Amino acid sequence: MKLTAELMKKDYTEKISEGIRKAILFPKEASCIRLEPGKTIELHHHENDHEMYAVLKGEVIILGDVYRKGEFHVCNCGESHNCHNSGKTEAILLTMKLDAE
């Protein structure tokens, strides 16, 4: 898929934590996150928006469920969620935040 290839080329300059980097696509709305194998985005929630994770590459576990390339998960406003790269290669996620109102 051409879009996936383009997103994977993005400059992942924003470091979230060791082994987790972010490329901003649209400020406060969409970004790509690159997780090295074994890395985790810790449990958190968003007060004012829903968040969608679409797996572009790799395999992740979100709230105990496994998601692979082409699958997505929607986190509702206020719902706590985390994301762990359970695969042996990097995982790339497209994240989009949707206003809850």
Rosetta blueprint (number, residue, H / E / L):
1 M L
2 K H
3 L H
4 T H
5 A H
6 E H
7 L H
8 M H
9 K L
10 K L
11 D L
12 Y L
13 T L
14 E E
15 K E
16 I E
17 S E
18 E L
19 G L
20 I E
21 R E
22 K E
23 A E
24 I E
25 L E
26 F E
27 P L
28 K L
29 E L
30 A E
31 S E
32 C E
33 I E
34 R E
35 L E
36 E L
37 P L
38 G L
39 K L
40 T E
41 I E
42 E E
43 L E
44 H E
45 H L
46 H L
47 E L
48 N L
49 D E
50 H E
51 E E
52 M E
53 Y E
54 A E
55 V E
56 L E
57 K E
58 G L
59 E E
60 V E
61 I E
62 I E
63 L L
64 G L
65 D E
66 V E
67 Y E
68 R E
69 K L
70 G L
71 E L
72 F E
73 H E
74 V E
75 C E
76 N L
77 C L
78 G L
79 E L
80 S L
81 H E
82 N E
83 C E
84 H E
85 N E
86 S L
87 G L
88 K L
89 T L
90 E L
91 A E
92 I E
93 L E
94 L E
95 T E
96 M E
97 K E
98 L E
99 D E
100 A L
101 E L
